[in-house]
Amino acid sequence: MKTLLRKRLVSLFVLLCCTWGTITAQTYRLSGCVKDETGTPVEVANVILLHSTDSMYQDGMITDTNGCFQLQEPKGNYLLRVTLLGYQDLSLPLTLSKDTDLGSLVLKNSSIAMSEVTVTAAKPVIRREIDRVVFDAGNSIASVGGNALDLLHDVPGLRVSQSGVDIIGKGGIKIYINDRETKLSGEELINFLRSYSASQISKVEVITTPPARYDAEGNAGILNIRLKERVKDHIGGNAFGSYLYGEKYNYGYGGLSLQFNRQRVTAYLNGSGAYGKTGYVERNGRFYTDQTWRSRSESDYSLSSFYVDGGIDIDMGRQWNIGTQLTYINSAPNNVTDNRTEVHDIQELRTDSFMLGRDDKDYSQNRVNVNFHVDKSWGDKGHKMIWDVDYLKDKSNTFFDFDSESHLPTGEIIPGSEFNYDKNQRRTVDVISSALDFILPGDSYSFTTGAKASFTDTRNRLNYDNSNVSFTQNDFFRYKEQIYALYADYSHNFGSHFSMKAGLRLEHTRTTGISESQQTTDKHDYTRLFPTFYLMYKPNEDNVLNMNISSRISRPAQNMVNPFLTYENKYSEHRGKEDLKPSYRYNAELSYTLKNNLNFSIFYSYATDVFSQRLMLNEETHVLSSLWDNYMKNRSFGITNSYTFRLGWLQTFAQHTLKYNRTTSSAPETHPKNSGWDYNINIRNTFYLNTAKTLVASLSGYYSGPSHDQVSHREGSYGASGGIRYSMLGNKLNLSLNVSDFLVKNMQGTSYSNGLYAKFNNTFTYTSFRIGVSYNFGADIKRKKHNLSNTDIQNRL
């Protein structure tokens, strides 16, 4: 059976490779300057690029103080539209097949008196496309001196915590940089985002229904961070720095970005670092039939990280390009957590005892990622092939020093209550992956296809030392994963009103888990198809109706299948499950958009084999055990509405969602069903405080109502942040001041187990102030052009 499956996979791969295509088209520079009838530059004019076939939005910006603009776009037929109140609209059809300078574009005065109108030119902060929502990073105050994590706090609908990044109401998402997966999660992902400069980011794409081109992993979708295009024939860079101060936050970070582009060579080098402290507080209550336990854990987290990446791309001629990229991350934080747990009688009238514990954790990580890529373009339609090869090596070493003991109410140590250990956990991860992609665009259609293979090998070693706990043991766990994928995407425009996109992705997965202590080898082997379908109807330029259907998979992370038994204290233990299965989710959505401002979406989602931690409270031993397991099914449906409101000095984006969740559980210690309505709202305001728009302020906030996701209940939460940015020296020097979470509510909720329940009240965010500065420097590389003896022949090649 497996031999037959392999033959079919190989046959399908050969068939796809014979269709030729690519995932992206080569981009070209489109530039020009807008002037009025007197020759005076027109600043803050809207420059919008539309597809000529269906008038779909491609890109846009506003002109600078010299009235100029510059876009970097793929080959194609477009309609350029320049608008500004007080002037007549200018429309210009064009074909982009090389770097194009449109020269001077003249706007004529309209018959409307300027005193009677309000200038509303502004680049949209939020733009909805057929398969994603795009956030323009250029309007974010966090882009000045901040890092990528600061910027994601600014993106409506996202929630950032110590455990990662997720879409409010939908769950965790995978993070991509320029369509390449970061392969990070949890604290490692947070540290990585802190080391990345926000000034390098052009836009953030929230893709809740990813096309077949992307991995099928991630139930809630993908967050794709797009970096800014590198300017051609230019040498320069950006220097940035920030300092953040607050009740629990006190750290600084900064970095330098260098870029070089001339003739056939493009090179860049980025470096940044962070140093300081952060922290958080967790409060928990356990309610037994005879006792009530109250605990408070306060963590102080010392930041120390360094990030550098560089790359070079070379144009080999005849439309062949090769390049390489190297990324290195070093992180060496220290985390000290102090815990106090008080044991009370059931009425909490007296304290029977209390336990003190300290966990001192020293962590070090070195991560290297090497990429090699080749692309080839051909034909007059922008056909292209891209081949990527990546190697990633991640080594981490963590030392734990844990000490705890129980005390009588008077303070004396209870004999025999000590619980102490030292342990060292080492992890090494090697990942080799390769992807081959093609595209075959036509006048009204595009066909994309490709293949990908990845091999992951993770080794975990756990050693205990100086332990007074008899049941601690040394352990070794190895987890290997292989994923083979084939995909095809086809899109077609049926005239000017209908368009569709359909995709199919085939993924074959093999996993092997080897446990030394359990003396077991656990293997899984499965193949799955993941379809995607989009349909868009556009009766006119103001109205758009979209529909999409998709299927997704969520694979367990290596820590979830790691059977190591670890301890938070004497009464809290955690363990993974070797045979944890993936979870599958099926999604459908129907949306309507009016004038690219007002949007309504209704959606439905169904998930099977949902995995999470089973929390088991033991009435006799008072031990709380956490075990990863597949034990839930989830159904949800709801409606999302968003609206963008614009005035000359204000731009507001508001989005809110009403959703009904129903989760059923097969775990005997939990409630069999948890259901209810969830509501959340996000509002982001951008204020332009002067006519030149060099002084910009922002005010944003969110409210997330009580949620009924999975088998726990989470209470409502809210937060608000604001900031101001000032640009000078022709936007080269930017200063910013941010106040984060000046209004915030703790994360609170309840979990149920074996007829008992536990409550949590955690503070992961605090009010903080951040001052940032960034400076852009550089110049165009001018070179004298020589007319060679064979110039006429070259022009025909």
N, C-alpha and C positions, 0 to 999 in steps of 0.2 A: 504493500500500500504506500509506504513512504517513498519507494523507488518510483512508483507511478506519479506521486505528487511532485517529486523533484523534476521528473521529465516534463510535466505540465508547466511547472514554474519556469524552467529553462525555455520551453517553447514560447510561452507568453512573453518572456523577456526579449527573445529574438524578434518576435512580432512587433513589440513596442519600439525596439531600437530601429527597426526598418522604416518606421513612420517619420523619422527625423523631425525635430522641433527643439524648443528650449523653454526655460522658465521665465526669462526676461529678455527684452530687446535692448540693443545698444542704445545708449542715451546720447543726446546732442544738446548743445547749448543754444537757447533761444533768447536773444536779448534785444533791447531797444530803449529809446528814451521818448517820453511823452512831453509835448510842448503845446502851448496855446497858440492862437493866431499871431501873437506878437513875438513869438519865439521864446517866451518865458517858460522855464521848466514847470511842469504840473506835478506836484507831489501828492501823495496819498490817493492817487487814482487807482481804482480797481482794475487789475489786469487778470482776466479769466481765460483759461484755455479749455475749449470744449472739443469733444470728438465730432468730426464733421458728419458722421453717419447718423448719430442719434442724439447729438447735443449733450451727451453725458459729461459731467464735470471731470476734468483730468487734473488740473492744478490751478493755482492762482496766488497772487500776492498783491501788495500795494507798492506804488513807486516810491523811491527814496527822495531825499531832499533835492537831488538833481533831476528828478523826474524819470529816473532810469529803473529798469527791472532786468532780471535774469532768471531763466528757468532751465532746468536740466530734465529733458523728456525723451522717451523712446521715439523711434521712427514712426511716422504715421501722418494721416491727413487730419488737420485741425481747423478750428475756427477760433481766432483770437478776438476777444471782446474787451474793449477799454471803456469804462464808464466812470462818471463823476457827476454828481448833481450840479447843475449850472452849466453843463456842457452837453452837446449832442453825443449819443453813443457812437462808438467807432467799432465796426466789425471788419475783420480781415481774414479771408480764407488763406490757408498756407499748407504746404507739404514740407514736413521736416525730415530730411534725409542726410543732413550735415549740419555743422555748426552754422547758425544763421543769425546775422545782425540785421534787424529791420530798420536801423537808423532812426530818424526822427518821425514820430507819429503825431499828427496835429489834431487836437480836439477843438472843435468849433463851439463858440458860446451859444447857449440856447436862449430862447426868448424869455425864460423865467428869470426874474430879478434875483440876485444872490441873497438879498435881504429877506426874501420870502421863503428860503429853503434852509435846511440843516444838512451839512455835509455828513454823510454816513459811511464813507469809505472805510472798510476794515476787512482784513482777512479773517474768514470764519475760524473761530476757535474749535468748533466741533463740526465735522462733516460726515454724513451718513452715506456709505456706498452700498453696492449690492450685497456684499458679503462681510462688511466690517464697518466700525465707527472709528474715524480718524480724529485724533486730538493734535492740534497744531502747537508744538512746543515753543515756538517763537514768542507767543504771547504770554508764556508763563513767567511769573516773577522768579520762580525757582531756577530758571535757566541762567540767572546771573550768579556766578560763584557757587552754585549748588551742585549736587550730584544727582545721579539718576533716581535715587530713592526719594529725594526731595521732589523731583519732578512728578513721580508717580503718585505722591500724595495729592498732587494738583489735578490729576485726571479724574473727572466725574465718574462715579460708579465703581471705582476701585477702592479696596481696603488693604492697607499695608500694616503688617504686624510682625512680631518676632518670628512667627512660624512661616511667613511668606507673603505672597500677594494673591488676592482673590477678587473676583467680581462679587459685589454685594448681592446676596440672595442666590448666587449660582455656584460658588465654591472656587477652589484653587485653579490656577491656569499655568500653562507652561510659558516660560520667557524665552523669546527669540531676539537676537540682534541681527538686523539685516537678513532675516529669513534663516539664520543659523541658530539652532537650539543651544542654550547655555549649559544644559544638563546639570543645573544646580537647583537646590530646594532648601527651605528652612533658613537657618542662620547663615549658611554658606551663601545662599542667594542674596540675603540682605547685605552681607559684607561686600559681595561683588558689586552690587548696585551702589553702595556707598563710595566705592573707589572709582566710579565712572563719572566723568564730567557731564553735567546737564547741557553745557554749551555745545557739545558735539551732537546733540540729538535734534533732529529736524521735526519728527512727528512720532506719535505713538498710535499703533493700530490695535484696537480691541476687536478680535475676530472670534465671535462666539460660534460661528459655523464655518470652520476652516475648509477650503477647497481640498480636493484629493491630493494636491501637490504636497501639502503638509502631512506630517506624521499624524496618525489617527489617535495618538495619545492625548489625554486631557479632556475630561468630561465637560468642563466649563469653557474650553476653548484655548485660544492662544493670545498672548500679548507680544506683538512684534514691534520692537524699537527700531526705527529708521534713523540712521546717522546722516548727517549733512553731506551733500555732494562736495567733492574736492574741486576747487576752482582750477581751471586749466591755465597753463603757463603762468604759474604763481608760486611764490615762496613766502611762507608766513606761518602764523600759528595763533594760539590763544593761551593766555596765562590766567588762572583763576584761583580764588581762595575764598574760604568761608570760615566763620567762627560761630558756633552755636552755644548758647548759654541758657540754662533752665534749672528747674528743681532737680532733675535727674540727668540732664544732658549738659555736658560740658566738654566739647571737643572741637577740633579744627581739622580742616582738610584743604588740600590745594593740589595743583598740578600744572602741567605744561603740555601743550599739544603742538607739534611741528608738522608742517606739510610742505611737500615739494612736488611740483608738476611741471615738466618741460619736455616738449617734443614727445618721445615715446616712453618716457619714464615717469611713473607716479610713485612717490614714496611718502610714508608718514611714520611718526613716532609719538606715542602718548605715554605719559607717566603721571601718576598721582599717588597720594598717600593720605592716611588719616590717623589721628592720634588723639586720645582723650578718654572720656568715660560716658557711659549711659547706664540705664538701670530700669528695673521694673519691680512691681510688687504683686504677689499672688496671695489671695485670701481664700481659704476653703473651710467648709463646715461639713462634718459627717454626723449623721443623726441616727444613732442606734436605738434599740428599744430601752436600753438601760443607761446609756451615756450619750453625751454630746461632745464632739471633738472640734475645737476651733484652732486653726493653724494660720500662721502668717509667714510668708517667705519673702525676703527682700534680697534682690540680686543686684550687685554692682558689677558692671561689665566694662573692662578696660579695652579700648580699641587700639589696635596697632596693625596697620595693613599697608601694603605697597602693591601697586598695580602698574604694569608696563605692557604695552603691545606695539608692535611695529609691523610694517608690511611694505612690499614693493610689487608693482605691476609693470610689465613691459609689453609694449606693442611690438610684436614680431613682424608685422607687415602681412599683407594679404589677409587681413582681418583675423589673424591669430593673436591671442593674448595669453600670457602666462603670468602667474603671480604666486606669492607666498605670504603667509601671515604667521606671526609668533606672538602668543599671549602668555604672560607670566604673572601669577598672583601669589603673594606671600602674606599670610595672616597669622598673627601670634597674640591673640587676646587672652585675657585672664578673667575668669568669672568666679566671684565669691558669693555664695548664697547662705544667708543665715535664716534659720527656721526656728520658730517657737510654736509648739503645739500644746494646747491646754485641754485637759480632760476634765469635764464637768459632769455633775449629775444631770439627769434628764431635764430637770427644770432650770438648770444652769444657776442654781442658788449657791453652790459651793464648788471649789476646785479640788479635785481628788489628787491630781498630779500634773506636772508639765514636763515636756521634753524639749531639750535644746539640741540643735544640730547645726553643723557648719560643713558645707561642701565647697572645697577650694579646687577649681579646675583650671589647669594650664593647658592651652591648646595651641598647636602649631600646624600650619597647612602650607604646602607648596603645590601649586597647580600649573602645569605647562600644557598648552594646546598649540599644535603646529598644523597649519592648513596649506595645502598646495592646490591650485586650481588652474584650469585651462579652459578657454572658451574660443569658439570659432563661429564667425558670422558668414553668411553667404546670401546670395539672391538680392532682389530689390524689395522684398517684403519684410526684411529684418529677421530672417531665419537665423537660428543660433543654437549651438551646442555648448553645454557647460559640464565640466567634470570636476568634482571636488573630492579630495582625499584629506581626512583629518585623523590626527593622533592626539589623544589626551591622556595625560598621566597626572593622577592626583594622589598625594601622600599626606596623611594627617596622623598626628600623634597627640593623644590626650592623657594627661595625668590627673587622676582623681584622688583627693585626700579628704575622706569623710570621717567625721567624729560626732557622736551623739551619745546622750545619756538622759535618763529620766530622773526627775527630782520630786521630792515631797513638796507640798505647799509651803513648808517652812524653808525650803532651799536645799536640804540634804539630798545627796545622790542616793538613789535606790540601788542597793547592792545587786550586781548581776545585770543591770540594765544597760551597760555600755554596748554600743554597736559601732565598731570602728573598722575601717579598712582603707588600704591604699590599692589602687589598681591602675593599670596602664592599658589603654586601648589603642591599637595601631590599625590603620586602614590604608590599603593601597588599591587604587582603581586604574585599570588600563582600558581605554576605549579606542577602537579602530573602526572608522566608518568611511564609506565612499558613496557618492551619489552621481548619477549620470542623468542629465535632463535635456530634453529637446522641445522645440516648438515649431509649428508650421502655420503661420498666420496667413489669412487671406483677406479679401476685400470686406467680407461680411462675417467671417468666422475665424476662430483660432483653435488649434489643436495642440495640446501640451501633453507630454508623456515622459516617463522616466523610470528609473529603478534606484534602489538604495539598499545597502547592507551595512549592519553595524554589529560589532562584537565587543561585549563588555565582560571584564573579568575583575571581580572584587574579592579581596582577601581581608578578613577581619581577624585580629589576634587580641585576646583579652587575657591579661595576667594579673592575679591578685597577689598582694604582699602585705605583711604585717596585719593580717586580718584576724579578728577574734570571733568571726562568724564561721561556723563549721561548714555551712552548706554553700559557701562561695567556692567557685572552682574556675581554674583556667579553662580557656576554650579557644577553638579555632573554627571559623566558618568561611566557606568559599561559595560565591554565587556567580554563576556564569550565565550570560544572556546573549542570544543571537536573534536578530530581527532582519528578515528579508522582505522587501516591499517592491511592488510594481504599481504604477498608477497611470491614469489617463484622464485628462480634462478636455472637454469640448464645449466651446461657447459659440453662439450664432446669433446674429442680428437679423430678425425677420422684418425688414423695412425699418421705418423710423419709430414704430410703436412697440413691437415685441422683441425681446431678447431672452435667451436662455443660456444656462451653463449647467452641464452635467459631468459628474466625475465618478470614478470607481477606483478604489485603492485595495489592493490585496496585500495582507501582511501575514507572514508565517513566523511564529515565535517558538524558540526553544530555550528552556531554562533548566539549570542544574544547581541544586543546593546541596552542599556537602558539610555536615556537622560532625566535628570531632567528638564532642561530648555525648551526643546522641547516637553516634556511630550509624548514621543514616545518610543515604543519598536519595534526594527527591528530584524527580525529573518531570517536566511538563513539555508538551509538544502540541501546538494548536495553530490552525489557519482560519483566517476570518476575512470577509469582504466588507468594505466600508463605503457605501454609496453616498453621494452628495448631489443635490439637485436644486437649482435656482431658476426662478421664472420672474421676469419683470415686464410689466405692461405700463407704457407711458403714452397716454392719449394726447398729452400736450406737455409743454415745458414745465408747467406748474404742478402737475399731478403724476405721481409714480406709485405703482402697486407692486410689491415684491412678495415672493413666496420662496421658502427654502426648507429642505428636508435633509437630515444627515444622521449618521450613526458614528459613535465614538467609543473609544476604549480607555480605561484607566488601569494601568498596570501598577502593582505594588512596588514601592521603592525597596532598595536592598535592606534598609533598616527595619522594614515591616516584616520581612521574611527571615530576618536574623533571629535565631532562637536563643541568643544570649539572655540570661536572666540578670537583670540589673536592678539596683535598689536606689530609691530616692531617700529612704530612711528605713528603719526597722519595720514600719507598717505600710510601706508603699513599694511595690515591685512591678517591673515591666518586662514584657517578652514579646518577640515576634513569632510568626507562624510560618514554617517552611513551605507548606502546601497552600499558601494563600493564593486565591484565584483572581484573575482580572475581573473588573466590573465593566458592563456594557451599558451605554445610554443611547436612546433614540429620541431625536428632537424634530420638531416641526414648528414653523413660524410663518405668520402672514402679517405684512406691514404695509402701511400707507404713509406717503410723504407728500406734504404740500409746500411748494416753493422752497424746498430744501431747508425748511425751518421747523415746520410742525410735523411730528411723526407719531403714529400709533402702531403698536405691534401686539399681536396676540400670539401666545406660544403654548406648546405642550411638550412635556418631557417625561420619559419613562426609563428607569435604571434598574438593572438586576445585579445580583451578587455584589451589592455595595459593601465595601469593607471599611471598617473603622475599629477603634479600640473598644472592646467589651470591658466595662468597669464592673468588677465583682467585689462587693463588700461582704466580708466574712463576720457574722455576728459573734462568733466565739473568739476568734483570734484578733479581730478588729483590723485585719490586713486588707488593704485595697490593692487588688491585682488588676493589671491592665494587659489585655491580650488582643492582638490584631486578629480579626476574623471576618469572613464573609457571612453576614447574617441579616442583611436588610434588602428591601425593595422600596423604590421611591417613585411616586408619581407627583407631578406638579403641572399646573397651568396658571396663566395669568395674562396681564396686559401691562405694557410699558408705553409711556407717553413722554416725549421730549419736545422742547420748544426753544428756539433761539430768538431773542428779542434784541433789536439794534436801534440805537440812537446815535447822534454824532459823537457823544461823549461816553456812551455806555453800551456794553454788549453783555447780555445775560443768557446763560444756558441753564435750563432746568430740566431735570429728568426724574420721573417717579415710576415705581413699579408696584403693582398689587398682585400677589401670587398666593395660590392655595397649594399647600404641601401636604402629602399623605405618605407616611413611612410606616411600613410593617416590618416587624422583627421576629426572627425565629429563635433568638437567644432566650433561654428560660428565665434569666435574671432580670430582663427588661420588660417594659410594658409591650404588649403585642402590637399596639398601634399608637402613632403620634400624628396628629393632623391639626391644621388650623391655617388662618390667613396671615400672611406676612406683608408688610408695607415698608418701602424705603423711598427717600427723596434726596436728590443732590441738586444744589444750586451753586453756580459759579458766576460771579460778576467781574467784569473788567472795566475799569474807569480810565478814560483818556483825559488827563487833567490839563493838557495844553493843546493848542492847535497843531503843533509839530509832532505831537504824540511821542515826545521824548520822556514825559513824566506819566507813568502808568501805574495804577493801583489795582489790587484785586481783593475780593472778599468772597469766600466760599464756605459752604457748610453742608452738613448732611444729617439726616435722621433715619435711623433704621429701627423699625418697630419690633415688638416681640416676635421671635421666630420659632418655628416648629420643625426645624430641619433635623433629620435622623431621629435619635431616640432621646434627645435632651431638649430642654426648653431654655431659650436664651431671651433675656429681657431686652428692652429697647435701649438704644445708645444713640449719641449724637456728638457732633463736634463742629468747630468753626475755626477758620484760619484766615489770615489776611497778610498783605504785603504791599510794598511800593518799590518801583524801579525807576531809576533816572539814567538816561543815556546822554552822552556828550561826545565831543570830538568826532562828529559824524558817525555815531553809534559804535565807535571803537572802544570806548570806555563805558562800562555799565556798573552801576552801584545798586544794591538792593537791601531792603530791610524787611524781614518776615517775622510774623508772630504766629506760631503754630499752636493749634489746639488751645486758644485762650478760653474756649468754652468746650468742655468735653465731659462725657459720662463714662464711668468704668464699664468693663465687660462683665455682665452678671448673668447667672443662669443656674439651672438645676439638672442633675442627672439622677436616674433612678436605677436601683439594683437590688434584687432579692427582697423586695418589699421595703427596702430602706432607701434613703436618698442622700445625696451630697450636693452642696451648694458651692459655687465659686464666685469670687468678686475680684477681678484682676485689673490692674492698672498698668497698661503697656505704653501709654502716651501721657505726656505732661506738657504744660504750657512752657514754651521755649522761644527764645529770640535768636534770630540768625542774621548776621550781616555778611554780605557777599560782595565781591568785586571780580570783574573779569575784564581783560583787555585783549583786543584783537590787533595783531600787527602783521605786516607783510607788504609785498608789492608784486605787481605783475612783472614777469620776466620778458623784457623786450628783446627781440632779435631781428637783425636785418635780414630781409628776404632776398635770396639770390635766385635769379632765373638761370637754371641749369640748361645745358645744351639739349637735354632730353626731356625738358618740362612738358612739351606737347605730347610726347609719348606717355609719360607718367599720368597725365590727366585722363588718358583713355583707358588706363588699366583698371 
